[in-house]
Structure formats: structure tokens, C-alpha cells
Amino acid sequence: MYASDAPSLNLVQAESLIHEGSDFVMQSLRMKRAMSTELKFPWKFPIKFYIADDINTTAVRVGLKRFEKYTCLRFKEECFELGRHQGIRFFRGKGCASSLGKVFENEPQGLSLAYTCDTPGTVQQTMGHALGMLREQRRTDKNEYVQNRLWNVNVTYLGKFMKKNASNTYGVPYDFGSGMHSARDGYSVNGKDTILPLDKSFIRTMGQIEFSFNDYKLLNIYYCDTKCPVKLPCKNFGYTDPNRCEQCRCPTFYGGKYCEKRRVSDKGCPRAEFLLDKREASFTIEGKKTCFFYISTGEQYRIKVSVGSGSRMYENKESKNWCPVGKALEIRHIQDKGSTGAMFCGNFKGFATLSQLNYTNIKYVGTSDEDRLHLILLREPVSNLESGHN
């Protein structure tokens, strides 16, 4: 059963057109009708779509297939224009642009893809708006996680940084690694920072081009909640997989039917489970391999992880402002094990994280034989942190 009878999406209930740099696209879409203050029309699945000429069909198809792989959402490609039927028409515009949610009951709506949007990740981001998703930094709880520098923002895009009160997070925590989160210099008018995390360790996590575990989780909670009548007792912030009701969908570090199993490291990695029962410990990892680490300590302590000298890993050649998830180093020091952790890549001596509770998960992805990581673990008493000592 598809979620064809879902109510209008409450991820946000009012917003003007989502645009990525094209006043032309905004104007052309507004010509059809003005945006309502509420999203009245639910999507019916499968969502039909038509790809106009001069569009990278592979990027569109791969992007939509990812939705199908990780959610219950389904799409159906049409060979001809949709006529007076609901659906999405991908066309070549001057920006990456979509209306927020389904705005027409019985006719297709345009989704603009400029040449710079010809990647599966950007297709997903733009389609995410059509499904009702906001930019992550517009959540109602944004002020607890990020700080805007609006004086550096191009005035055309100020709305992308404004908190939207008419929204619902469905209990999914703020995710700096969301595919809907802008990078630190997103929409900058002068190349300077426009948004900064309050926890500075997340500064290179923002700006991902792929959807995160929590992005798909949010869509599944909204669109797919009725797919599996019986909810499984999933552990470690997993949830019942709407495509396989007998299985939990698990965060990166976990697997098994109920997300009860820890991921296995490649051969040659140091031991995965580590109890920090003394003030300080350290270890070094080298070479091309993927290693998982599960660090824990007593409940009266927190874990500080620092990157030691000589550490060097994958360098993002696209931008030095962010590190892609799945490469280099990720430290998940927050309570929610499904949220993206702090990302580090390139030369990053001096970076550190402090766990919210008494555990931290770490993932090392070496992409070359020259990669090297030296980590220093410190056990910090909670009483010292509360009194301001360390």
C-alpha cells in the first residue's frame, strides 16, 4: 500500500518557492499560481515523472532510485508529457528549483535542473523540497545548533536561513550531515561564512550532497509509517524498514535484524571495542581500510577525542569547507547514533570532540596507502565539565 492518503506534509506548512539561484525559474513557476500558505495536496504514489530534453537522465533516475531504495516512495517514468495529471516534469532551467510540496491537484509541476544540478544528490535535494522538506537550518530548533552570519548572505537567499515555525521535525534530531543542510559558506555574497555550528567540530560536516540516514528516516516517518503495522524493537536509533517489515533499517555503525550488531572492521584494523578505563589512551591507524571503533567509559565520564600530529587523510578537492561522509574520519560523539558525526579530512591536527554521553563511535576510511590517523582519547569527569574545569 502506498501512502497515497497522507495529509499535507507538515514538515512545513507555508513557504514560497524554493530556488537555488534563478529569479527566472521563480517567476516562471509563479506564473502558474501563487503559493498557498498551506500545502493542500498530498502526493499519490507512484509519482509519475517526465524528463525533458537536455536533462541528464541518469542523474534523475539514480537520484529517484535512491529514494526507492531507502524509503517506500515510488516513482514511474513516463515517455511523454504528463498532460493534466499529477507528477514532476524535470526541465532545464537556470537554477536547481522546486516548489515546496505538491502545489497542483491534477497537473504536473516543474522541477528545474540547471547544468550544475546534474548529479543524483542535487536531484534528491531538489526533489526533497517537492516532497515537503525544508533546509535543515530552518528547523524550529536551529538556534540550539547553528548561528547565522546574515551579513555575508546574498540577500536573494536570506529566506533559506530563517526559522520556519510552521514545521514539524517528527522527533528526528538536527543533523549537520543532512543533504538538506547548507555548507558554512552556502549562499555567501563574499565567500565568507554564512552559517556556523555552535559545536565547532561539525564545521566540515555541513554541506553534504547525499541524503543522510536521518533524511530518509524523516521521509519514512511521514510517508511510510503505515507500511508496517508491527513496529520492530530496533536498537541504536534504527527503525522498521518500510521496504522489509521484518528488518530494521540501521545507522552506519550497526547491523543485524534489530541493529543490535556492530559493524565489522576490515582486516588490519585495531580492535574495535575499547573501554577507556584510565585518564588517557591513544592509537594509530594507517593505510587503505575501513575501521569501526566503539569507545565507552564509566557513566560519570565523557570522552574527548583529539586528532594527533601527523594525521592526514582524504582531501576533498571540490571544497575545503566540507568533508564527504563515507571518506576520511567520522566521530559520532552525540547521543543520537543515527545523526551524522563530526567529519574530518585532509590535514586536521588540533580538532577535537567531546561526547554528550559516555560513548563515542568512530569510523576511519582510508582511501590510500598514505593515509594516517593518530587519535588521542581523554576521559573527562562530568563534574569537571559542569564546573568549567578540564
VMD Tcl script that draws the C-alpha trace (Angstrom):
set ca {
  {0.00 0.00 0.00}
  {1.34 3.40 -0.93}
  {0.94 6.44 1.31}
  {-1.50 7.99 -1.13}
  {-3.87 9.16 1.57}
  {-1.26 11.02 3.63}
  {-2.30 14.51 4.78}
  {-0.48 17.58 3.53}
  {3.12 17.48 4.65}
  {3.70 19.21 7.97}
  {7.48 19.35 7.59}
  {6.46 22.87 6.69}
  {3.03 24.27 6.02}
  {3.90 27.51 4.33}
  {6.78 28.74 2.25}
  {7.40 30.49 -1.01}
  {9.18 28.85 -3.89}
  {12.43 27.07 -3.15}
  {15.08 28.37 -5.52}
  {18.81 27.88 -5.94}
  {19.87 30.96 -7.82}
  {17.32 31.70 -10.51}
  {14.86 34.56 -10.43}
  {13.78 33.37 -13.88}
  {12.72 29.98 -12.52}
  {10.85 31.60 -9.64}
  {8.98 33.89 -11.98}
  {8.10 31.17 -14.48}
  {6.73 28.86 -11.80}
  {4.80 31.61 -10.04}
  {3.03 32.37 -13.29}
  {1.00 29.21 -12.80}
  {-0.31 30.16 -9.38}
  {0.76 31.85 -6.14}
  {1.91 29.65 -3.32}
  {-0.70 28.78 -0.72}
  {0.03 29.31 2.95}
  {-0.67 25.59 3.43}
  {0.25 22.56 1.35}
  {-3.16 21.21 0.47}
  {-2.44 18.36 -1.93}
  {-0.90 15.01 -0.92}
  {1.30 13.10 -3.33}
  {-0.15 9.89 -4.72}
  {2.28 7.07 -5.41}
  {3.89 6.14 -7.64}
  {4.74 9.73 -8.57}
  {4.87 10.00 -12.33}
  {7.75 11.97 -13.79}
  {8.82 13.12 -17.23}
  {12.38 14.11 -18.16}
  {12.51 16.84 -20.77}
  {15.20 17.06 -23.44}
  {18.71 18.20 -22.48}
  {18.45 16.78 -18.95}
  {20.91 14.26 -17.54}
  {18.51 11.32 -17.38}
  {20.96 9.15 -15.46}
  {21.25 11.68 -12.61}
  {17.45 11.88 -12.30}
  {16.92 8.14 -12.42}
  {19.71 7.36 -9.95}
  {18.52 10.08 -7.56}
  {14.94 8.79 -7.56}
  {16.11 5.18 -7.26}
  {17.83 6.13 -4.02}
  {14.50 7.29 -2.62}
  {13.02 3.94 -3.61}
  {15.90 2.00 -2.03}
  {15.74 3.72 1.34}
  {12.03 4.65 1.61}
  {8.65 3.36 0.50}
  {8.37 6.18 -2.07}
  {7.87 5.02 -5.64}
  {8.25 6.80 -8.97}
  {7.18 5.94 -12.52}
  {8.90 7.42 -15.55}
  {6.68 8.47 -18.45}
  {7.85 8.68 -22.05}
  {5.52 11.56 -22.91}
  {4.43 14.83 -21.30}
  {2.12 14.26 -18.33}
  {-0.76 16.41 -19.55}
  {-3.36 17.08 -16.87}
  {-2.05 14.55 -14.36}
  {-0.12 14.97 -11.14}
  {3.61 14.43 -11.36}
  {7.01 16.03 -11.81}
  {8.39 17.48 -15.01}
  {12.18 17.79 -14.92}
  {13.28 20.60 -17.22}
  {16.43 22.57 -17.95}
  {16.21 25.87 -16.08}
  {18.60 28.46 -14.73}
  {18.75 27.01 -11.23}
  {18.01 23.98 -9.06}
  {14.43 24.79 -8.11}
  {11.19 23.27 -6.88}
  {8.00 24.37 -5.23}
  {7.61 23.18 -1.67}
  {5.33 20.15 -1.63}
  {2.66 19.29 -4.17}
  {1.03 22.51 -5.33}
  {-1.30 21.29 -8.11}
  {-4.01 18.68 -7.69}
  {-4.35 17.44 -11.25}
  {-1.45 18.80 -13.26}
  {2.32 18.34 -13.22}
  {4.67 20.78 -11.56}
  {8.05 21.78 -12.86}
  {11.33 20.92 -11.22}
  {14.18 22.95 -12.66}
  {17.67 21.49 -13.08}
  {20.45 23.74 -14.30}
  {23.62 22.16 -15.70}
  {25.16 22.47 -12.24}
  {22.35 20.30 -10.85}
  {23.17 17.23 -12.94}
  {24.07 14.96 -10.03}
  {21.92 12.39 -8.20}
  {22.49 14.20 -4.89}
  {21.27 17.55 -6.22}
  {18.28 15.86 -7.84}
  {17.45 14.43 -4.41}
  {17.84 17.78 -2.67}
  {15.54 19.49 -5.15}
  {13.05 16.62 -5.10}
  {13.21 16.75 -1.30}
  {11.70 20.23 -1.46}
  {8.92 18.90 -3.71}
  {8.26 16.25 -1.05}
  {7.99 18.98 1.59}
  {11.44 19.01 3.18}
  {12.96 22.26 4.42}
  {16.60 23.24 4.56}
  {17.91 21.76 7.82}
  {18.98 25.19 9.09}
  {15.34 26.35 9.01}
  {14.14 23.95 11.69}
  {12.39 25.40 14.73}
  {15.27 24.26 16.96}
  {18.01 25.69 14.72}
  {19.17 28.25 17.30}
  {20.29 25.41 19.56}
  {22.73 24.20 16.89}
  {23.80 26.93 14.48}
  {24.49 30.64 14.30}
  {23.77 32.68 11.18}
  {26.05 35.34 9.73}
  {23.41 37.04 7.65}
  {25.62 39.97 6.71}
  {27.52 37.56 4.44}
  {24.40 36.10 2.79}
  {23.27 37.10 -0.69}
  {20.00 38.94 0.04}
  {18.20 36.80 -2.55}
  {18.64 33.78 -0.31}
  {18.04 35.17 3.17}
  {14.89 33.05 3.44}
  {16.99 29.89 3.45}
  {18.32 30.85 6.88}
  {15.07 31.95 8.53}
  {13.47 29.69 11.11}
  {10.13 28.27 9.93}
  {7.78 27.88 12.88}
  {5.11 26.09 10.83}
  {7.13 22.89 10.65}
  {7.40 19.51 12.30}
  {10.60 17.54 12.90}
  {8.77 14.31 13.91}
  {11.32 13.75 16.64}
  {14.24 13.39 14.22}
  {17.24 15.26 15.70}
  {19.10 18.09 13.99}
  {21.60 16.61 11.54}
  {24.62 18.63 10.41}
  {25.22 15.96 7.76}
  {21.76 16.23 6.26}
  {21.69 16.51 2.48}
  {19.39 19.48 3.11}
  {21.97 21.40 5.20}
  {23.95 24.21 3.59}
  {27.73 24.40 3.86}
  {29.40 27.00 6.06}
  {29.67 29.39 3.09}
  {26.35 28.49 1.48}
  {24.74 31.36 -0.48}
  {27.58 33.69 0.50}
  {27.84 37.03 -1.26}
  {31.54 37.44 -0.46}
  {32.92 33.92 0.05}
  {32.80 34.24 3.84}
  {30.93 32.07 6.34}
  {27.14 32.34 6.38}
  {26.35 29.70 8.99}
  {28.44 28.19 11.77}
  {27.74 25.28 14.15}
  {27.74 26.03 17.87}
  {29.70 22.78 18.25}
  {32.72 23.72 16.12}
  {33.62 20.08 15.46}
  {30.74 19.94 12.96}
  {32.07 22.76 10.78}
  {33.13 20.40 7.96}
  {30.13 18.11 8.30}
  {27.76 20.71 6.84}
  {27.32 20.82 3.06}
  {26.80 17.15 2.16}
  {25.39 16.40 -1.28}
  {23.97 12.98 -0.38}
  {20.96 12.28 1.83}
  {21.74 11.11 5.35}
  {20.25 8.29 7.41}
  {18.07 10.82 9.23}
  {16.89 12.42 5.96}
  {15.46 9.10 4.86}
  {14.18 8.44 8.39}
  {12.18 11.68 8.29}
  {10.62 10.79 4.94}
  {9.81 7.28 6.16}
  {8.16 8.55 9.34}
  {5.96 10.88 7.35}
  {5.14 8.92 4.20}
  {5.67 5.29 5.22}
  {4.52 4.98 8.83}
  {1.57 2.73 7.93}
  {3.55 0.37 5.69}
  {4.47 -1.94 8.58}
  {1.62 -2.46 11.10}
  {4.00 -4.05 13.60}
  {6.98 -1.92 14.62}
  {10.14 -3.82 15.49}
  {12.10 -3.13 18.72}
  {15.01 -1.61 16.83}
  {18.10 -0.61 18.80}
  {20.67 2.15 18.36}
  {18.20 4.60 16.79}
  {17.23 2.27 13.96}
  {13.64 1.90 12.77}
  {11.43 -0.62 10.99}
  {12.35 -0.77 7.29}
  {9.20 0.07 5.27}
  {10.52 -1.99 2.36}
  {11.19 -5.04 4.56}
  {8.93 -5.01 7.58}
  {10.77 -7.94 9.18}
  {14.03 -5.96 9.30}
  {15.22 -2.76 10.97}
  {16.96 -0.07 8.97}
  {20.17 0.69 10.80}
  {22.60 3.61 11.14}
  {26.09 3.34 9.68}
  {27.72 1.73 12.71}
  {25.16 -1.03 13.23}
  {23.56 -4.00 11.51}
  {21.55 -7.11 12.24}
  {17.80 -7.60 12.29}
  {17.36 -5.19 15.20}
  {20.50 -3.05 14.71}
  {21.95 -4.92 17.67}
  {25.20 -5.87 15.92}
  {28.22 -3.66 15.48}
  {29.83 -3.30 12.06}
  {32.93 -5.39 11.45}
  {36.17 -3.64 10.55}
  {38.47 -4.62 7.71}
  {41.43 -6.88 8.34}
  {44.36 -5.00 9.80}
  {42.32 -2.57 11.92}
  {42.96 -2.17 15.66}
  {40.44 -3.77 18.00}
  {37.00 -2.23 17.63}
  {35.67 -2.18 21.20}
  {37.61 -0.07 23.65}
  {36.83 0.62 27.30}
  {38.53 3.84 28.36}
  {39.27 2.98 31.99}
  {42.14 5.41 32.50}
  {42.81 9.09 32.00}
  {44.37 8.83 28.52}
  {44.87 6.39 25.66}
  {45.85 6.63 22.02}
  {46.13 4.57 18.86}
  {47.24 4.98 15.26}
  {45.67 3.68 12.05}
  {47.39 3.66 8.68}
  {46.60 2.69 5.12}
  {43.67 1.88 2.89}
  {40.99 0.24 5.01}
  {37.69 0.86 6.83}
  {37.72 0.58 10.61}
  {34.95 0.97 13.18}
  {35.60 1.84 16.83}
  {33.20 1.78 19.76}
  {34.67 3.72 22.69}
  {32.97 3.69 26.09}
  {33.75 4.71 29.66}
  {32.02 4.98 33.03}
  {28.75 6.90 33.25}
  {30.39 9.62 35.34}
  {32.80 10.46 32.50}
  {32.77 11.91 29.00}
  {35.19 11.11 26.17}
  {37.31 13.73 24.45}
  {38.80 12.64 21.12}
  {41.67 14.68 19.67}
  {43.49 14.27 16.37}
  {47.24 13.99 16.87}
  {50.11 15.32 14.77}
  {50.99 13.59 11.52}
  {47.37 12.73 10.72}
  {46.45 13.09 7.07}
  {43.57 11.57 5.13}
  {41.37 12.09 2.09}
  {41.26 15.71 0.90}
  {38.04 16.96 -0.67}
  {39.18 18.55 -3.93}
  {35.75 20.10 -4.54}
  {35.86 22.25 -1.43}
  {37.98 22.55 1.69}
  {34.89 23.66 3.59}
  {33.37 20.19 3.97}
  {34.32 16.52 4.12}
  {32.14 13.93 2.36}
  {30.53 11.28 4.56}
  {31.96 7.84 3.84}
  {35.50 9.11 3.36}
  {38.23 10.04 5.84}
  {37.18 10.30 9.51}
  {33.80 10.47 11.24}
  {33.40 10.83 15.01}
  {29.88 10.32 16.36}
  {30.07 11.88 19.79}
  {26.40 12.82 20.13}
  {23.61 10.91 21.85}
  {21.67 10.08 18.68}
  {23.60 7.30 16.94}
  {21.74 7.91 13.68}
  {22.86 11.52 13.27}
  {25.93 12.25 11.18}
  {29.06 12.76 13.24}
  {31.86 15.29 13.05}
  {33.70 14.89 9.74}
  {37.44 15.47 9.31}
  {39.62 15.18 6.20}
  {42.91 16.44 4.78}
  {45.31 17.86 7.37}
  {43.37 18.37 10.58}
  {45.65 18.41 13.59}
  {44.08 20.02 16.63}
  {40.45 19.06 16.01}
  {38.63 17.53 18.98}
  {35.19 16.28 20.01}
  {33.58 15.84 23.42}
  {30.94 13.15 23.84}
  {27.46 14.05 25.05}
  {27.21 10.77 26.98}
  {29.75 8.11 27.96}
  {30.32 6.67 24.48}
  {31.72 7.70 21.12}
  {31.72 5.85 17.81}
  {34.49 6.42 15.28}
  {34.77 5.42 11.62}
  {38.08 5.58 9.77}
  {38.01 5.29 5.97}
  {41.48 5.21 4.48}
  {41.39 5.75 0.73}
  {45.14 5.44 0.06}
  {48.19 3.72 1.49}
  {49.50 7.11 2.64}
  {46.54 7.83 4.92}
  {47.39 8.03 8.59}
  {45.38 8.84 11.71}
  {46.59 9.29 15.27}
  {43.80 9.61 17.85}
  {44.16 10.65 21.48}
  {41.38 9.68 23.91}
  {40.88 11.55 27.18}
  {38.47 10.62 29.96}
  {36.86 13.76 31.39}
  {34.83 13.66 34.65}
  {31.36 15.13 34.22}
  {31.82 17.05 37.47}
  {34.81 18.90 35.99}
  {32.89 19.79 32.84}
  {29.94 21.11 34.84}
  {32.22 23.30 36.94}
  {34.09 24.56 33.90}
  {37.35 22.68 34.57}
  {39.03 20.27 32.15}
}
mol new
graphics top color blue
foreach p $ca { graphics top sphere $p radius 0.5 }
foreach p [lrange $ca 0 end-1] q [lrange $ca 1 end] { graphics top cylinder $p $q radius 0.2 }
display resetview
